[in-house]
Amino acid sequence: MKISVFGDGAWGTALAMNLISNGHKVTVWGAFPDYLEEMKARRENFRFLPGVTLPEELEFESDAEKAVRTCDIILLATPTQFLRGVLKKMNGSVAPGRLVINVAKGIEKDTFLLISQIVKEELGFVTFVDLSGPSHAEEVARKVPTAVVAASNCLEAAETVQQIFMNENFRVYTSTDVISVELGGALKNVMAIAAGIIDGMELGDNPKAAFMTRAIYEMGKLGELLGGSQATFSGLSGIGDLIVTCTSGHSRNRHVGEELGRGKKLKEVLDSMGMVVAEGVPTALGAYTLARRVNATTPLIDSIYEILYHDLSAKTALRELMTRSAKAEN
């Protein structure tokens, strides 16, 4: 199939490489034509995926409308906060029912919408599939065994995506619980910031294990109130993605938390990251707002939100969490 990947970051590039290895014709669209030309010449995404040689078959396109017209499938790999602008560049050229795969994770700031909702607003009634799970681009690009889940309201579409991506290094399961899969991918970025804070404060293993356990419970309860199934959060897009993001050195969100735990200010940390996006920061605001809308009890999300947006100290947040009134585990 002909697939256009909208986003020239690490994840879009890694998935493009996987698709090419499966025999598909792949084009990467990016917002900066000069950078696309450099990638094409050097056969390397040197900003976001350095050291990985890009296949000669990978093509590049800076015209969004052309990238849409010349493909069978649209793959969205644009960071959540920039996605709406990219969809507008498609300028109405996406036909109803078109298969659109999303691999980004987050909640849009200001609107607090999930990506499937943004896509519906901008593109109308397309066939939407969310591909999510514990999958660092750096490892997928190097063919490290990885498992993810494809979720769609249309099971046939999820199965199509399963077949397109699946190979001996990249295993894909299917689901029809789009809300939970999307929320799992978004909320784990928020939780990873707190996991990083624990590491930055050098608190040890006990608090991190306790935090991750309560985090998946809190994510599931919020997901249930928002229309998803708590059981889905026990799968790859929930606990799987939470584990990898909270423990890996590849995690941008965990890095943000680690620096905060060492005493740095948020602006200083984000400025030092340059063009690299930590989705957990704007998503924390979105998660906090959505929780308020459905009257969810989310002490972990609330604490992370207060640390990021109201300068609550990590030590104070920890003390407040540990001294909450006694309760049953579930």
C-alpha positions in Angstrom: 0.0 0.0 0.0 1.0 3.7 -0.4 1.2 5.3 3.0 1.9 8.9 3.9 3.4 9.6 7.3 2.6 13.1 8.6 5.4 13.9 11.0 9.2 13.6 10.5 10.0 12.9 14.2 11.5 9.8 15.6 8.3 7.8 15.9 7.0 8.6 12.4 10.4 7.7 11.0 10.7 4.4 12.9 7.2 3.3 11.8 8.0 4.3 8.2 11.0 2.0 8.3 8.9 -0.8 9.6 6.3 -0.3 6.9 9.0 -0.3 4.2 10.3 -3.6 5.5 6.8 -5.0 5.0 6.9 -4.0 1.4 4.8 -0.8 1.5 5.6 2.4 -0.4 6.1 5.1 2.2 6.4 8.9 2.1 7.2 11.1 5.0 5.7 14.6 5.2 7.3 17.3 7.4 6.6 21.0 8.1 10.2 22.1 7.2 11.2 21.4 3.6 14.9 22.2 4.2 15.1 19.5 6.9 13.3 17.0 4.6 16.0 17.7 1.9 18.7 17.1 4.5 17.2 13.9 5.6 16.9 12.7 2.0 20.5 13.6 1.2 22.0 12.1 4.4 19.6 9.2 4.7 19.3 9.9 8.4 16.9 11.7 10.7 19.8 13.3 12.5 17.8 15.5 14.9 15.3 12.9 16.2 16.7 9.5 15.3 20.5 9.9 15.0 22.7 7.0 14.0 19.9 5.1 12.1 20.3 4.7 8.4 17.1 5.4 6.5 16.1 3.0 3.6 16.7 4.2 0.1 13.0 3.5 -0.7 11.8 6.1 1.8 10.5 9.2 0.1 9.8 12.7 1.3 7.2 15.3 0.5 6.6 18.9 1.9 3.3 19.4 0.2 0.6 18.1 2.6 -2.2 18.0 -0.1 0.0 16.1 -2.5 1.0 13.6 0.3 -2.7 13.0 0.9 -3.7 12.6 -2.8 -0.9 10.1 -3.6 -1.5 7.7 -0.7 -4.0 5.0 0.3 -3.5 5.5 4.0 -2.8 8.5 6.2 -0.6 7.9 9.2 -0.6 10.8 11.8 2.7 11.0 13.7 2.5 14.7 14.6 2.7 15.8 18.3 -0.8 16.4 19.6 -0.5 20.1 20.1 0.5 20.7 16.5 -1.9 18.1 14.9 -4.9 20.4 14.2 -2.7 22.7 12.2 -1.4 19.8 10.1 -4.9 18.5 9.5 -5.9 22.0 8.2 -3.0 21.8 5.7 -4.8 18.9 4.1 -7.4 21.4 3.0 -10.4 19.2 2.6 -8.6 16.6 0.4 -9.4 13.7 2.7 -12.4 11.8 1.4 -15.0 10.4 3.8 -14.2 6.9 5.0 -10.5 7.3 4.4 -8.3 5.1 6.7 -6.5 7.4 9.1 -4.0 5.9 11.6 -2.9 7.9 14.6 0.3 7.1 16.6 0.6 10.3 18.6 -0.4 10.4 22.3 -2.0 13.3 24.2 -4.8 15.7 25.0 -5.2 18.9 23.1 -4.6 22.0 25.2 -7.5 24.6 25.3 -10.1 22.1 23.9 -9.1 19.1 26.0 -10.0 16.8 23.1 -8.5 13.4 22.4 -6.9 12.9 19.0 -9.9 10.9 17.5 -12.1 13.9 18.4 -9.7 16.4 16.8 -9.6 14.3 13.6 -13.4 14.1 13.5 -13.7 17.9 13.8 -11.1 18.6 11.1 -11.5 15.7 8.6 -15.1 14.6 9.2 -16.1 10.9 9.3 -13.0 9.0 8.4 -12.1 5.5 9.4 -9.9 6.1 12.5 -7.5 3.7 14.1 -5.3 4.4 17.1 -2.0 2.5 17.3 -0.5 2.6 20.8 1.6 0.6 23.3 5.0 0.3 24.8 7.1 1.3 21.8 10.2 3.6 21.9 11.1 4.8 18.4 14.8 4.2 19.1 14.1 0.5 19.6 11.6 0.0 16.9 14.0 1.5 14.3 16.6 -1.1 15.4 14.1 -3.9 15.0 13.8 -4.7 18.8 10.8 -7.0 19.4 7.8 -4.8 20.2 4.0 -5.3 20.8 1.3 -2.7 20.4 -2.5 -2.5 19.9 -4.6 -1.1 17.1 -7.9 0.2 18.3 -10.9 1.2 16.2 -14.7 1.4 16.4 -14.5 -0.7 13.2 -12.8 -4.0 14.0 -12.1 -4.6 10.3 -10.1 -1.4 10.2 -8.1 -2.4 13.2 -7.4 -5.8 11.6 -6.3 -4.1 8.4 -3.8 -2.0 10.4 -2.7 -5.2 12.2 -1.8 -6.8 8.9 -0.1 -3.7 7.5 2.3 -3.3 10.4 2.8 -6.8 11.7 6.1 -8.7 11.2 8.5 -10.8 13.2 9.7 -7.8 15.1 6.5 -5.8 15.5 3.5 -7.6 16.9 0.0 -5.9 16.7 -3.1 -6.9 18.7 -6.6 -5.4 18.0 -9.2 -3.7 20.2 -12.4 -1.8 19.7 -12.0 0.3 22.9 -10.6 3.5 21.2 -11.2 5.8 24.2 -9.2 3.7 26.7 -6.4 3.1 24.2 -6.1 6.8 23.5 -6.3 7.7 27.2 -3.8 5.1 28.2 -1.3 6.6 25.7 -2.0 10.1 26.9 -2.2 9.6 30.7 1.0 7.5 30.9 3.0 10.5 29.8 1.6 12.5 32.7 2.4 9.7 35.1 5.9 9.3 33.7 6.7 12.9 34.9 6.0 11.8 38.5 8.0 8.6 38.1 10.9 10.8 36.9 10.5 13.1 39.9 10.8 10.1 42.2 14.0 9.1 40.4 15.3 12.6 40.5 14.7 12.8 44.3 16.6 9.4 44.6 13.8 8.0 46.7 14.4 4.4 45.7 12.2 1.5 44.4 9.4 1.3 46.9 7.7 4.6 46.1 8.1 4.1 42.4 6.5 0.7 42.5 3.7 2.0 44.6 3.2 5.0 42.4 3.0 3.0 39.2 0.5 0.6 40.7 -1.8 3.3 41.9 -1.3 5.2 38.6 -2.7 2.4 36.5 -5.7 2.1 38.9 -6.3 5.9 38.6 -6.0 5.9 34.8 -8.5 3.0 34.6 -11.1 4.7 36.8 -10.9 8.0 34.9 -11.1 6.1 31.6 -14.2 4.3 32.8 -15.9 7.5 33.7 -15.0 8.9 30.3 -16.6 6.0 28.5 -13.9 3.4 28.3 -13.3 0.1 29.9 -11.0 -0.3 32.9 -9.9 -3.7 31.7 -8.2 -2.2 28.7 -5.8 -0.3 31.0 -4.4 -3.7 32.0 -3.2 -4.2 28.5 -0.4 -2.9 26.2 -1.8 0.7 25.9 -2.3 1.0 29.6 0.1 -0.8 32.0 2.4 -1.8 29.2 3.0 1.8 28.0 3.1 3.0 31.7 5.9 0.6 32.6 8.1 1.5 29.6 7.6 5.2 29.9 8.1 5.4 33.7 11.3 3.3 33.6 13.1 4.0 30.4 16.0 6.4 29.7 14.4 7.0 26.3 11.3 8.7 27.9 11.2 12.4 27.4 8.4 12.8 30.1 10.4 10.8 32.6 13.4 13.1 31.9 11.3 16.2 32.6 10.3 14.7 36.0 13.8 13.6 36.8 15.1 17.2 36.3 12.2 18.6 38.4 13.1 16.1 41.1 16.6 17.4 41.1 15.4 20.9 41.8 15.2 22.5 38.3 12.3 24.7 37.2 10.0 23.5 34.5 10.8 26.3 32.0 14.5 25.6 32.4 13.9 21.9 31.7 11.7 22.5 28.6 14.0 25.1 27.2 16.9 22.7 27.4 15.0 20.1 25.3 14.7 22.4 22.3 12.4 20.9 19.6 11.9 17.7 21.5 8.3 17.6 22.8 7.3 16.3 26.2 3.5 15.7 25.7 2.9 15.0 29.4 3.1 18.7 30.4 0.1 20.0 28.4 -1.6 16.6 28.8 -1.5 17.1 32.6 -3.7 20.1 32.3 -6.1 18.2 30.0 -6.2 15.2 32.3 -6.9 17.4 35.3 -9.7 19.3 33.5 -11.3 16.1 32.2 -11.2 14.6 35.7 -13.0 17.6 37.1 -15.7 17.3 34.4 -16.6 13.8 35.4 -16.1 14.3 39.2 -13.2 11.7 39.2 -11.0 11.2 42.2 -7.5 11.6 40.8 -5.0 12.4 43.5 -2.0 11.6 41.4 -3.0 13.6 38.4 -4.0 16.5 40.7 -0.5 16.4 42.3 1.3 16.4 39.0 -0.9 19.2 37.8 -0.1 21.3 40.9 3.6 20.7 40.5 3.7 21.7 36.9 1.2 24.6 36.9 1.3 26.0 40.4 4.8 25.3 41.5 3.9 22.9 44.3 7.1 21.3 45.6 7.5 17.6 45.0 8.2 17.1 48.7 4.9 18.7 49.7 3.0 16.7 47.0 4.5 13.5 48.3 3.6 14.3 51.9 0.1 15.2 51.0 -0.3 11.9 49.0 1.1 9.8 51.9 -1.1 11.4 54.5 -4.4 11.1 52.7 -7.2 9.5 54.8 -7.0 5.7 55.1 -9.0 3.7 52.6 -9.4 0.3 51.0 -7.1 -0.5 48.0 -9.9 -0.6 45.4 
